[in-house]
């Protein structure tokens, strides 16, 4: 049976059909920078899964965008049916600016896995989707602004179908002034590791240049069909102070990452969104005192930090566990397709 968008939505039992049909919601602002990637691949259980070069990529799509209110990437069965008649699912991710006064990021990600067993040879999917977004703000006033570093929080609203060992939801949130990491590195957060960091973790930390506040959360959810689950997180100050003094003409950046993984038959559906918001106790301050003096920032002068990009086979190590998703991102001046 061909895996179409409509069938995928029915299997997921979620709002994914509405996401596909309606497209991006209206937003107040464009995003300073965004990146979306989707991947569908396979490995042979007990043979190539977890081995270097063991994942066969059937389809992958990635887009980078600047000054856009919506960005997305997807891989469906239609995209790889020329490579195999088996159904290994689909992946979808998107990023858009929210509707609040700051237009904070709204991220979505969805992965539907597949599994085949032919003549005793079991082959499983390695499907993931990730969305990254930066929203930057420049102080346009003639006075310094006091930025509350603990004001930014997020909530992932997701549904999972299938065993915990084959699925993962991870999100990160940060506030920074510079030193954004290359997204082609940061998107590979499912790379292998050892011990508690098995599966990879942030490529940025509180020790990174320009880091003001950071936070992350991740879970291997046990599937409860048609039941919403929630993953909350907040950015916590890295500086030892609860505030940051933003000089006139200076910029700061709020960035967010959402990633989902599904190996084997099942669904990891965070298309119900990762919403970045202002904590209630800071809303009045941000909306009435800060927002009128902030304009969307030009991130063209941000430093770019690069690193080693893991090979696709490293994404298959779901048996070892997965660390938190996260990345600091590079802002580019043009749209790229890879």
RAPE-V946107 format. One line per field, one symbol per residue. ss: DSSP state (a for helix, b for strand, c for the rest). psi: psi as a letter, one per 40 degrees, with the letter a starting at -180 (. if undefined). A space follows every 10 residues. Layout:
ss=???
psi=???
This chain:
ss=ccccaaaaaa aacccaaaaa aacccccccc bbbbbbbbbb bbbbcccccc cccccbbbbb bbbbbbbbcb bbbbbcaaaa cccccccccb bbbbbbbccc ccccbbbbbb bbbcbbbbcc bbbbbcbbbb bbbbbbbbbc ccccbbbbcc cbbbbbbbbb bccaaabbbb bbbbbbcccb bcaaaacccc ccccaaaccc cccccccccc bbbbbbbbbc ccccccccbb bbbbcbbccc ccbbbbcccc bbbbbbbbbb bbcccbbbbc cccbbbbbca aaaaaaaaaa aaabbbccaa accbbccccc caaaaacaaa cccccccccc cccccbbc
psi=hhgidddddd ddfaeddddd ddaiiiidii idiihhiihh iiihhecehe iheehhhdii hihhiifieh hiiihiddee eedieihfai ihiiiihaea defiihiiih hhiihihhfe hhhiighiii hiihhihhhe ieiiihhhde ehiihhhihh hiiddeihhi iihihidagh ihdeddefef iiaibeehei aieiieeihe hdiiiiiiig ihhghfhiii hiiihhheee ieihhhihei iihhiihhii ihhihahhhf eeihhhihid eedddddddd deehihihed eiihhiahhi iddeeefdde ihaiiiiiih hieihih.
